[in-house]
Amino acid sequence: MTSTYQQRYDDADDGLRFQDLTYEGNFAGMEPVTDGIKGDKMIRARAKSKVLERVSHDDVLRDQFTVDELNDLNNYLAWNIWDVLVMRATEGASGMIPRQEYELMALLEAPFRWPELLRMTTDEVGAQGVIDIGASARREIGTKVNSVHDWCLGVVGFAMGRCALLALEVIKNDDYLEEFNVSAKFMQRVQWGKRQNGYILNSQDRYRCLIHEQDVLDQLISAIEPLEYGEPKHAAFTRFNAAAELLSFLDHYDCRLGLGDTGPYVLPDGQLLIVRDLFVNEEAFHWSEACDEVGLPHCYTLALTIDPDKMKLAEIRVNDISTTFTRPKNYIDAITGGAVFVREKWNTPMGEVYPVKIDDLSDHLGRVQQATMKLYAHLARQSRRDLIWNGHFVYYTDMIAPHMRLAGVYEKACQDYDLWEVDQRVANYYYDITKRGFAQETVPFKIFSGKGYEPIPDGADLRRSKYRWM
């Protein structure tokens, strides 16, 4: 055996370093925190509560977190954000789409608007119903109840959103505690229901996202076709993966909400299985008309097997933004099998999801490429303001829409709660975010350094909202 990745799953192992940078956050004067498995251990060891350990069903059903638990979650999520985003920081500078600006607008709006929507959703289905929404992902492919969307519930609705509002100096560190509690608790319930091992994040489980039930995996595995690097079928599969992944990014305004990996599942023969959802046609986006015109489905799901020995795999991470990273970095040569499945709509029953033979992918590839060119042409004609507000719409609505859809309240959120509208405060912030490098320098520094995730003061009132603007 030439792979060593399984050593990463030993309790005493600290994993590899995927980056040389270290993190400080709210731990000034202490040993800097690393990335990866060691970093997870360090942050959890500094927690005052048990919220970062394996939590029970009763813990998840409790109505709210304590101040210590919120602070521990705040510190952990701040590190986790750094852990997954520093390696992808260059994605924030698109030549066509102003991502930093639209992401910031959504970070400012989500903490204002989501708590009411998530509380309404919880009222409709109950706390157990929210847990069940997370559990639904165990028996589905092509679902946006996945790592990145579930992570965003707490990261955008609480940790990073709060960081942005603090950086803009429109809240203080004890404001909106009731609302932040709602978003963080919703995240915990969904994630716990999905994982069902007591953890809520992949990084807590050595970067594993092992959520699918065995009979679901068996169905996927039964359709996998053998592939050999250098052969036409291998090239066809990886070419389709690349094209569909590009479109999934583009349809979601150049962000990772269009992609979702789970795994790595260890198969009996020692191969590793990754299950990858690529959402190439989101019906909530008006620009997805370009995808409708060529007849693209909501999602393509790829099941791919990797030979860890062939690539001398030392570590594999499926991180909390649904992305697979390996050391060594390139695993394309080691892909030994693949299958492609189609889910036509977000609510297509799983019994109607169907496979496509790799030899029959050329038609699908052609339509994916056509839609990509149509979308590029559409984006090129948009003003900067339109690009920012459309990107804001992706972030602000798509992160919570999958959960509201399954709860049956998405239409109610649109009609009765003005989901698609922009809060007046946030509309005014549009003119502030480009001043003095706020979007390009101030907020990225606050987020990536961890300096902006101010702790909640001891003794703060968990009922507190924001009662005055001054």
C-alpha positions in Angstrom: 0.0 0.0 0.0 1.4 3.4 -1.0 -1.4 5.7 0.4 -1.3 6.9 4.0 -4.5 8.9 4.2 -6.1 6.5 6.6 -3.6 7.5 9.3 -5.5 10.9 9.3 -8.4 9.1 11.0 -6.4 8.0 14.0 -7.4 10.0 17.1 -3.8 11.0 17.8 -3.0 12.1 14.3 -2.9 15.9 13.6 -3.2 15.7 9.8 -1.1 17.5 7.2 -0.8 21.2 6.7 -2.4 22.4 3.5 -1.2 26.0 4.0 1.6 27.7 5.8 -0.5 30.5 7.3 -1.8 30.4 10.8 -4.9 31.9 12.5 -5.2 34.0 15.7 -8.7 35.4 15.9 -9.9 36.0 19.5 -6.9 34.1 20.8 -4.3 36.8 21.0 -1.2 35.8 23.0 -1.8 32.1 22.5 -0.2 29.7 20.1 -1.4 30.4 16.6 -4.0 28.0 15.2 -3.2 25.9 12.1 -5.4 24.7 9.4 -6.9 21.2 9.2 -7.3 18.5 11.8 -4.8 20.0 14.2 -6.6 23.4 14.0 -9.9 21.8 14.8 -8.4 20.2 17.9 -6.9 23.5 19.0 -10.1 25.5 18.7 -12.2 22.8 20.4 -9.7 22.6 23.3 -10.2 26.3 24.0 -14.0 26.1 24.2 -15.7 27.0 27.4 -18.8 24.8 26.7 -19.4 21.4 25.1 -21.2 22.7 22.0 -18.3 21.7 19.8 -18.3 18.1 21.0 -20.7 15.4 20.0 -24.1 16.9 21.0 -27.2 14.9 21.8 -30.8 15.0 20.4 -31.9 16.8 23.5 -29.1 19.4 23.1 -30.3 20.1 19.6 -33.9 20.5 20.6 -33.1 23.1 23.2 -34.5 26.5 22.1 -31.3 28.5 22.3 -27.6 28.6 23.0 -26.0 30.1 26.1 -23.6 33.0 25.7 -20.6 30.7 26.2 -22.0 28.3 23.5 -22.6 31.2 21.1 -19.0 32.5 21.7 -17.6 29.0 21.2 -19.5 28.6 17.9 -18.4 32.1 16.9 -14.8 31.3 17.5 -15.0 27.9 15.8 -16.9 29.2 12.7 -14.5 32.1 12.4 -11.6 29.6 12.3 -13.5 27.3 10.0 -14.2 30.2 7.6 -10.5 31.0 7.5 -9.6 27.3 7.1 -11.8 26.9 4.0 -11.5 30.3 2.4 -7.9 31.3 2.6 -7.0 28.6 0.1 -9.7 30.0 -2.1 -9.3 33.8 -1.5 -8.5 34.6 -5.1 -12.1 33.5 -6.0 -13.2 36.8 -4.5 -11.8 38.8 -7.4 -13.7 37.9 -10.6 -12.9 39.8 -13.7 -16.6 39.9 -14.6 -18.6 39.6 -11.4 -18.0 41.8 -8.4 -18.1 39.0 -5.9 -16.7 40.8 -2.9 -19.3 43.5 -3.2 -22.3 41.2 -3.6 -21.1 38.9 -0.9 -20.8 41.8 1.5 -24.3 43.1 0.7 -25.7 39.6 1.4 -23.7 39.3 4.6 -25.2 42.6 5.8 -28.8 41.6 4.9 -28.9 38.0 6.1 -28.6 38.7 9.8 -31.4 41.3 9.5 -33.8 39.1 7.5 -33.1 35.4 8.0 -34.0 35.1 11.7 -37.7 36.0 11.1 -37.8 33.6 8.1 -36.1 30.7 10.0 -38.2 31.2 13.1 -41.3 31.1 10.8 -40.0 27.9 9.2 -39.4 26.4 12.6 -42.9 27.4 13.8 -44.3 25.6 10.8 -42.6 22.3 11.1 -41.3 22.3 14.7 -37.7 21.7 16.0 -37.8 18.1 15.0 -39.1 19.0 11.6 -36.0 21.1 11.0 -33.8 18.1 12.1 -35.8 16.0 9.6 -35.1 18.5 6.8 -31.4 17.8 7.4 -32.0 14.1 7.6 -33.6 14.2 4.1 -30.2 14.6 2.5 -29.3 11.1 3.7 -31.6 9.6 1.1 -31.2 12.1 -1.8 -28.8 13.2 -4.4 -29.1 16.5 -6.3 -30.3 18.2 -3.1 -29.2 21.6 -1.9 -29.6 20.5 1.7 -25.8 20.0 1.6 -22.7 21.0 3.4 -22.2 24.5 1.9 -25.9 25.6 2.3 -26.2 24.2 5.8 -22.9 25.8 6.8 -24.1 29.1 5.5 -27.1 29.1 7.8 -24.8 29.7 10.7 -21.8 31.3 9.0 -23.7 33.9 7.0 -26.7 34.3 9.4 -24.5 34.5 12.5 -20.7 34.5 12.4 -19.6 36.2 9.2 -22.8 38.3 8.9 -22.2 39.6 12.5 -18.6 40.3 11.6 -19.6 42.4 8.6 -22.2 44.4 10.6 -19.6 45.0 13.4 -17.1 46.2 10.8 -19.6 48.6 9.4 -20.1 49.8 12.9 -23.9 49.6 12.7 -24.2 47.1 15.6 -22.4 46.5 18.9 -21.2 43.1 20.2 -24.3 42.5 22.3 -26.9 43.5 19.7 -29.2 41.0 17.9 -28.4 38.1 20.2 -31.9 36.7 19.9 -31.7 36.8 16.2 -28.2 35.3 15.9 -29.3 32.5 18.2 -32.2 31.6 15.8 -29.8 31.3 12.8 -27.2 29.3 14.7 -29.8 27.0 16.2 -31.4 26.3 12.8 -27.9 25.4 11.4 -27.2 23.1 14.3 -30.5 21.3 13.9 -30.2 20.8 10.1 -26.5 19.7 10.3 -27.2 17.3 13.2 -30.1 15.7 11.4 -28.0 15.3 8.3 -24.8 13.8 10.0 -26.4 11.9 12.8 -23.1 11.3 14.6 -23.3 14.2 17.1 -21.2 16.6 15.1 -22.5 19.5 13.0 -19.5 20.2 10.7 -17.2 18.1 8.4 -14.1 19.6 10.1 -15.1 18.2 13.4 -15.1 14.7 11.9 -11.6 14.9 10.2 -13.2 16.4 7.1 -15.5 13.6 6.3 -19.1 14.0 5.1 -20.4 10.5 5.3 -24.1 11.1 5.2 -25.7 8.8 2.6 -27.4 5.6 3.6 -25.8 2.4 2.3 -28.7 1.5 0.0 -28.5 4.9 -1.7 -24.7 4.4 -2.1 -25.3 0.9 -3.5 -27.6 2.3 -6.2 -25.0 4.8 -7.2 -22.1 2.3 -7.2 -24.1 -0.1 -9.3 -24.1 2.4 -12.2 -20.4 3.3 -12.1 -18.5 2.4 -15.3 -14.8 1.6 -15.1 -12.4 4.3 -16.3 -8.8 4.3 -17.2 -6.7 7.4 -17.5 -5.7 8.2 -21.0 -8.7 6.4 -22.5 -11.6 8.2 -24.3 -14.2 7.3 -21.7 -12.1 8.8 -18.9 -11.6 12.0 -20.9 -15.3 12.2 -21.6 -16.2 11.9 -18.0 -13.7 14.4 -16.7 -14.5 16.8 -19.5 -18.2 16.7 -18.6 -17.3 17.2 -14.9 -15.3 20.3 -15.7 -17.9 21.8 -18.0 -20.8 21.2 -15.7 -18.8 22.5 -12.7 -18.1 25.7 -14.6 -21.7 26.2 -15.4 -22.8 25.5 -11.8 -20.5 28.3 -10.7 -21.7 30.7 -13.3 -25.4 30.1 -12.7 -24.7 30.8 -9.1 -22.8 34.0 -9.9 -19.3 32.5 -9.5 -19.8 31.0 -6.1 -19.8 27.5 -4.6 -23.5 27.3 -3.9 -23.8 25.4 -7.2 -21.5 22.5 -6.1 -21.8 19.9 -3.4 -19.5 16.9 -2.6 -20.0 14.2 0.0 -17.6 11.5 1.0 -15.0 10.1 1.0 -16.8 6.7 1.2 -14.3 3.8 1.5 -15.5 0.9 -0.7 -14.8 -2.8 0.0 -12.0 -2.8 -2.7 -10.2 0.1 -1.1 -11.3 2.7 -3.6 -12.8 6.0 -2.4 -16.2 7.2 -3.6 -17.0 10.9 -4.0 -20.6 11.9 -4.8 -20.7 15.3 -6.5 -23.8 17.4 -7.2 -23.5 20.1 -9.9 -26.5 22.4 -9.9 -26.6 23.8 -13.4 -30.2 25.2 -13.6 -31.6 26.9 -10.5 -35.2 27.9 -11.3 -35.3 30.8 -8.7 -32.8 32.7 -10.8 -34.3 34.6 -13.8 -31.0 34.3 -15.7 -31.3 30.5 -15.6 -33.6 31.0 -18.6 -30.4 30.4 -20.6 -30.3 26.9 -19.1 -34.0 26.3 -19.7 -33.6 27.2 -23.4 -31.3 24.3 -24.0 -33.2 21.9 -21.8 -30.8 21.5 -18.9 -31.9 19.7 -15.6 -31.7 21.2 -12.2 -28.8 19.0 -11.3 -26.2 16.5 -12.5 -24.8 14.1 -9.9 -21.5 12.5 -10.5 -20.3 9.4 -8.6 -16.6 9.0 -9.0 -14.1 6.5 -7.6 -10.5 7.3 -6.8 -7.6 4.8 -6.3 -5.8 6.2 -3.2 -2.7 4.0 -3.8 -2.3 5.1 -7.4 -2.0 8.8 -6.3 -0.2 8.0 -3.1 -3.0 9.8 -1.2 -1.8 11.3 2.1 -4.9 13.2 3.1 -8.3 13.9 1.7 -10.7 16.6 2.9 -14.3 17.2 2.0 -14.6 20.6 3.7 -17.6 22.5 4.9 -18.1 24.4 1.6 -18.7 21.0 -0.1 -15.3 20.9 -1.9 -12.8 18.0 -2.0 -9.1 18.7 -1.5 -6.4 16.2 -1.6 -2.6 15.9 -1.0 -1.2 15.5 -3.6 -3.5 18.0 -5.2 -4.4 16.3 -8.5 -6.6 13.2 -8.3 -7.7 13.2 -12.0 -5.3 10.6 -13.0 -6.5 8.3 -10.2 -10.2 8.4 -11.1 -11.0 4.8 -11.8 -14.8 4.9 -12.3 -17.7 7.2 -12.9 -21.4 7.6 -13.3 -23.7 10.5 -14.1 -27.3 10.9 -12.8 -29.9 13.5 -13.7 -32.4 15.2 -11.4 -34.7 17.3 -13.5 -36.2 19.5 -10.8 -35.3 20.2 -7.2 -38.4 18.2 -6.1 -38.2 15.4 -8.7 -38.8 12.1 -6.7 -35.7 10.1 -6.2 -37.4 7.2 -8.0 -37.4 9.3 -11.2 -33.7 10.3 -11.0 -32.0 8.5 -13.9 -28.4 7.6 -15.0 -26.8 8.7 -18.3 -24.2 6.4 -19.8 -20.8 8.1 -20.2 -20.9 7.3 -24.0 -24.1 9.3 -24.2 -22.8 12.4 -22.4 -21.9 14.3 -25.6 -25.4 15.7 -26.0 -25.5 16.8 -22.4 -22.0 18.3 -22.7 -23.1 20.3 -25.8 -26.1 21.8 -24.0 -24.0 22.6 -20.9 -21.6 24.5 -23.1 -24.4 26.3 -25.0 -25.9 27.5 -21.7 -22.5 28.6 -20.5 -21.9 30.8 -23.5 -25.5 32.2 -23.3 -24.9 33.1 -19.6 -21.5 34.7 -20.3 -23.2 36.9 -23.0 -26.0 37.8 -20.6 -23.6 38.7 -17.8 -21.4 40.8 -20.2 -24.4 43.1 -20.9 -25.2 43.8 -17.2 -24.3 46.9 -15.3 -22.1 46.6 -12.2 -25.2 47.4 -10.1 -27.2 44.6 -11.6 -24.4 42.2 -11.1 -24.1 43.1 -7.5 -27.8 42.8 -6.7 -28.2 39.6 -8.7 -25.2 38.1 -6.8 -26.7 39.3 -3.6 -30.0 37.5 -4.5 -28.0 34.3 -5.0 -26.4 34.5 -1.6 -29.3 35.9 0.4 -32.0 33.6 -1.0 -30.3 30.4 -2.2 -28.7 29.7 1.1 -32.0 29.2 2.9 -34.4 28.4 0.0 -33.6 24.6 0.1 -34.7 24.3 3.7 -37.8 26.5 3.2 -38.8 24.5 0.2 -38.7 21.2 2.1 -40.7 22.9 4.9 -43.3 24.0 2.4 -42.9 27.7 3.3 -40.9 29.1 0.4 -43.9 30.7 -1.3 -45.1 32.0 2.1 -41.7 33.6 2.6 -42.0 35.3 -0.8 -45.6 36.4 -0.5 -45.9 37.2 3.2 -42.3 38.0 4.3 -41.0 39.8 1.2 -38.1 37.3 0.7 -37.2 38.8 -2.6 -37.1 42.4 -1.4 -34.0 44.2 -0.1 -34.0 45.7 3.4 -33.9 49.5 3.3 -30.9 49.6 5.6 -29.0 47.3 3.3 -30.0 49.2 0.2 -28.4 52.3 1.8 -25.3 50.4 2.7 -24.7 49.8 -1.1 -23.2 53.3 -1.2 -20.9 52.7 1.8 -19.3 49.4 0.9 -16.9 50.8 -1.7 -15.7 53.7 0.4 -12.2 53.6 2.0 -11.7 50.1 0.6 -14.4 48.6 2.9 -15.4 45.7 0.7 -11.9 45.1 -0.8 -9.7 45.6 2.3 -11.5 46.2 5.6 -13.9 43.3 5.6 -11.6 40.7 4.1 -9.0 41.6 6.8 -11.6 41.3 9.5 -12.9 37.9 8.2 -9.6 36.3 7.2 -7.6 37.4 10.3 -10.5 36.6 12.6 -10.2 40.1 14.2 -13.7 41.0 13.4 -15.5 38.2 15.2 -15.8 40.0 18.5 -16.9 37.9 21.5 -20.3 38.4 23.1 -19.8 40.0 26.5 -20.3 37.8 29.6 -23.7 38.4 31.1 -25.2 39.7 27.9 -29.0 39.3 27.7 -29.9 36.5 25.2 -33.3 38.3 24.6 -31.5 41.4 23.3 -32.2 42.6 19.8 -31.2 46.1 18.7 -33.3 48.7 20.4 -31.8 52.0 19.3 -30.0 53.4 16.2 -27.4 56.0 17.2 
